[in-house]
């Protein structure tokens, strides 16, 4: 076959394979994407941005997240495309339509990109490879990173035009390249920036080499380097013109973004990301961010390396490919941080570099795959090992990879990425009624679905899902991405969440939608009350005495920038479409500049054998490993493994699985186990905690019996809790089992227990009207009194300790705030956090403590005065705090006390988290310190639970500061100090006074 005939055949076969690839992509990713895309990491974020443009095309300010932010902080083109589609289709469907549209452009882009390297048949195979490449499948169906794919798709389509410009010096090719690059810039600026380094620079070098017959026929040597430098110098003006225009275009097209970056720079603590981990230490991160996306690259690496090293025209791609592989390895080696610099390393997600490496490798993988299936490598196998061997090897490689891809599609089933889908309609109904949108809300336990809720309402939340836009100091000062998943972020996450729950008034935060009871203790102890259980199972928590959202002046942009942001990006897409149409109709040549002849047998035997066997070995080994981890691991091979797996089942409350670790017994059935747990196993640790760490200490052992002490640390919303359990294990049939612990039954004295409650209910509006009826609905503020407030300095810390009384005949909700005025005129607000009762029954009182800044900090600012302000409102719930308390105090050492308390539950419901509010008083009755103590186990009705709490007294080492500094206010009215009387009970107990402060999950007044 002549060269011309071969080119015609390649052209036909390449286009045919391209059409097949596009059809398969539509039938597979188009269908599967509707079910997978909404469940990905980033999908709902991009839907939120699209919803913004659908509502406010020319207004970049969105007040719904973080008390407001500018959407110019992210390139808008993809979001604007989705917004336009959403005018016809629902938002989720619009996102999926945009996703498959971008995927089809990516398939075409890879085809055209690969034609620069090899013939069109190889490019057609490359297009087919896009459909099943693990890095692309993961990026689309696991991460949902459509902007990344959009930028890449148009970048790959731009490169052939730029290559043709370098070869033929025709300006129209440069214009076409810039039209596609403009879309790249408006879609994803990071792809545009790094694309200059990892895609455009190697392409320019390859064009220079291919444009010089002397260079293209010279092997790599010092002579080649000198010739290449001379060739680059000869092309300096086209390169300079291109670079100048590219930089100018990158600045001008998304100038509002650069303006925002300059005028409101990101100044926040770096948020940890798994792609920056050391993959040898965090193997799960390595699996997700490196092994799975680059699996096929590693399997075909011998052939890729051989091809990319063989030709001098690929030198730029060689550096780019291995540079991206190295940067994608994250913190496994120190080199990525050295190459990027610490700042860039800590803000970039490095998995994108591995993704780009996989794109660069596609033409080289396609070349080998085509040769293996229908080229010289196939001939090599048939000649040496017969057709059957080649057929079996091809089938095994294909089957192993298809199973691997199926695993990726179902990755969320094995490793859930999001909570179960939440029906948002009941929450939308709640926000839409009774003017609830006049306050901000927060979601807990929603995952990325919190962005979906925001996309469907105009209500505002203090949280958000785009960390580059955060400017709230409580969030930027800690490595916390968002509040709703705080429990996964350790102490920093929970501390940030506590700040917002405590300082709710600062951000007009009134409602919390909770989808995870893990947060219930923190919500309760920071003063939140349950409002209503919605029909979708979401509990609505509410905080009283929160003022409505005040008007916020948005950060202004010049009107010109607003219009430019709304017009230029979408115009770049329209212009690119028109120019492409013109090119296809008038300028497209039938023959591209040919750079590669027909495939030849250029793979040595070692490369052929290695690359032919590595895929089946790699993917089969991976699937065997995954199957073994999921199904075949011996969970009871030794005592330590048995204990670890048993506690893992308890942690996820899979009690049926946990029962399987106990020694088989006719008397200890699953029913018996569950029954025993139901009557004795409740409280903070069993119900509201996640296992953080576990250590097993062997106490006694022989061949078939072991006694161990299990030291566990549990993460709760109230902090870390430790526990030690003693367990006995026995070996039966080479398996270790836990001996069921002896059940100690606690039985209340009465068979029927009664308790008389006084319940209260606000009757609501006096006029049935959707309009505000303030005059008719006005209720007098309940009366409360601040009995005492003492400013205490203890070492470097300062706090206000005191007591508040509900002097009214109705239960009240109390909001307490200390406003400190400094010498320079600035003011700062402080709140009591968990150290007080926020809901008080009639005539009840509570101790409180408000922490201030360090003494040295406050002294430097010079406190002028402190306004202690209490606001009250009628409360319907939350004012029952537990049972009756009796206690004794023992002195262990100077200032070291041991409080031994006994709480009796006389209520008709369980006290899920028994708690005590402990106050230290002096002989005059003044309060110096308040602490919260909680018990890990619940108290059933009619039973008692004993506390042993260590307590440090401070009054002999602390001092009371000037009382005149503190001014008292109740509901805005100034109050005088009450005279303080000695507390005889505290005097009898060495200055310690206690009140119950427990949490009841089943509130009898929650209606």
Steps between C-alpha positions, in 0.01 A plus 500: 500500500642837398548785747201689352278191519615439856413859597156471341436175688627650825280805450193283446576262784595781740176690440301179531661424837434859608129468424490166683672656801255792508204262470626276781566806716145621448346159574713426807606824669188677380273248669713418806582867557142586592529266799865559596568869431265642768672278758853621423710729715470822301176466305274689740752784536495562127120472500490769768711734287282418199190581705655835590550593135151377419362746757750788479696492175661844534515518882809315633412540868332198661397544862397136561843370612749639754284812558566583135778453243586594143446232236777658291724286722449213251506512117137503389467345155394146595260631765348742251456217249314293761294804598387548141409132464310517831257746340365197311589201719521447880833595656624144560409396147670812366817411685496149351434635149795736535710211631440272203542793257842576649590131495424477128721806436771332705480187283542714187781694668696186584452376144635824352775520763615145420520575126791731580695198624394208279268403215122537506432134575706532817310821576172309461620241751597788730145634474365159602745495787351822640170321556658246738806679639485475879630852565224654286232270642604592854519873423151496351308242704674522840620861524254669262769749396331629187699829484825299493367281218364804318833680508684187392256418218538839335875511568552171314294635210715814492835319484469367140433853373799634689713217361389581146590863560852402607538286187327712236512853648141570392328762722160333474630200694616735775158666506333160530737400779426820692124454458521164677750626760261784584239241595762319709580818692132579562431142614791413729786739560722235665489285185592805293794593725654154536397408146754758383772297672393139457320508164575813299877520565563134395278553196695808391826308532359208299383741230847654481662155469251380238542821303872434463607194300846523653363487854246228431770270360753561779523282808528656843851629554684820577482584132120458515480736798696770317289457185179514707607821673576660163161386365321642805684829457398507134136460609529754781260753356205261443558361851523847654189616314309191612614531862418872510155452353432199725592688817302805391199284423529313830495830688233679301242224452459433873631833629232519774649180645852649512359822640327302777820305570695823535250702702377214720785247513455158653649503850408180678656195657564226244231234488642144503437293187573133442689568178776667707546201732794264509342210313714242679363620834143572383441212262131584456596843363752339268235259377241769424724776369783310331458126444142492370522798260842395367447124500512452122799734473695290750394179324621628160793702631774297322346568158422864586855560620655330199293700250544834674877452538550380143436817303662838561172674406352361822763646736266772621221247559745274682581776749134594531379142551751405767475844661123456536547147636743634759279793604200267518679288761417767761699491822649157433829674421615855583547581130146626420516754783847610386380538139174683574603691810331458835218746433391345169548149640262574787220655292500277190341156482784296350289221351446731200866446399458124491185554296694709247772234485235246399381730219853545366544121501183429297660513150786275611263251664279503190804429282591189697139378532448531124826319434403229748154449348567547130865587442857383532470400867210271409713354221780443750271302734342297218836419346656389827209370708213434256165676460335329799754641745451852366122458511501380861743772608287768330185366663655486846640853474168637376292317759726604788483867397123496443448356850731771633294772330178347638659521846569872447140563389387336825772650718242695699333169592821367653617832643197730550590852395181669618224446757184338371289729280288745699160619382540878517132588447401492871790735577399733219146502640633582846718785371215643294248523781475736796775724359771251599718634218555817701766305693794290387508123525765230515502137390679214678562156351383588148826467310502692172120490498511818705587678173197338336276639776651846446441468126127467559442781747588863555553437871854569624740277690821582686661195342592441138677258270757717323786561738681760284209739563504469880586813692345429843785504755369197690544295180811650341702468821464121505551224239125440465338473158140525616299470820255228403768225513681634807509159671744372237741789556603421858538760771538789257174418324297464818657811653397701193148358512474583870606857425211545256245327722608713796524827306171443318386858560809636325393332175119503556511119504166370630436159343705183462388209281665194653535172312744351751428453869875511568458878532201488737700535826691803374183662373324448832786617721555816291138605553310356204154346535327250273222663305344234279579164342432535128337222300834418333657421838692828531493658844467878505682668789425858594671762715297768671566873521671522163447821302410489132757547224611858470555651154856442384668728252635274226852542374452722202643443156501764230195449273736451207658199674157355576394522139835372380465197728154428362579560131863416416518133614184388322601712199832313481306173468276645229799641309685168521192322364468741208869481412494120520202494266682731259810285521309178434318648201772703334851436631527139614757303302451139410855417599670615815872550516617138524753430769475125550490219248337160541568306817819300496639228720693743718441339841780274628412159642543608862251785455251279318504229766493744792220717361293202382500329837500797738136604443353158580736457795442853632121510469448140605723557802313817588160332475621203704626743765168687506302175516722372779458822699124496455416133535789273588688671783520276804348734755564267793849364429643634828372684810612847385331464159185365661479790744568760228231364268250459786537866599479604136159332476391670823621836369274470194223344713492178299391301803414181314856485365638588844308211655687263268823572690363352825557140597213293356247425769144371514420746778670807349300539181477811284167585661652470845797716402280774356272485802791541740637792298161670503479502879858580595691642205402862444659838546763722348740229377257237367268749333686822418866408441735375229797274573823696462768252612533161666781321682494147639708411807539131577447420869509120504540244227535129437456290188122535465403776744595867522399783731553852367444862594364702210593869510278702268477868423169627367436823315184677614363844425589595859862391465699179524398234752709203612381160615659177621318166458610160626422208270570127496555313174501131419624313190262257332579329168797734436275806547504737795170592666410745776351344809167675565539727804292425804178697482434704815133585503392832647132491593310803635315447823159583351336307222304811401665837533313832495613859481296818478608748234388858453506567126469832323399590146508832317173541316649677200340775295188672624402592143493249216692696240806449282600860570700601809270557798749636749250712692259212553768240569720699732576311820660663801860399548538260794673641806845373596759624744879482490571408859875546477779551247866484600802581284767244590863484394674166538852502363483613138128430465211728585134416522168622637325261739157552649139391535168581327150446638173453311275714717194445280219244510573360154806316368745725325781485250801710597760646266805637676769719349786703645596804295848625590589859411870574468698819534538543126120501455472148357253248636505120518218262587548185709258213570467226764522194269404183693534642852140591586135394469348685207142393580370554852179380660305748715701625800804292399852639481820410323869559550691637202855571391610710204861461388686812389834543323831456678581743778803643319293563188223673696747704706666628184161613363393651835143404588277804551182317595311174449130489416354167610176469305231238555211462258200281582212347312225254588614142450288192436769236534847421624445609860518152659866429566508165672440336831567564868863545604669409826873542547802494728838671459838359602825692505771300322780758522528877534253649249423148368147385583309186412126547451298182555149559373199275462225583252160337540270497196147556626373590151299272275762517227865406482770757574719428202797712607507564874682823574593730786561873511757546778569840654773606741379750759677684779369557852310807383317305229692653209555269204860468382482220248248282314565162335288251305542131580328228299462126546562254218196283579131578514263460796176310453183600679507422873877429509805681630844575357806604697745765381858538610632832372842654571468874563768766545419792729647833395383766748822485706706547182273739309374849560173686452538812288308822538128440526424846363625394158193283441165662421194277511219509242190281465302539177676830437416650840776575747490303825668543836701240683327282759651445839667158512426264788723210608400162357472270801490185287820603321664587831423149629654354184829691506376778274356275229144539373337275241192499278386237251567571133400190303385440143170323429472361147128421535365833617150456632415854386624461140173519310 
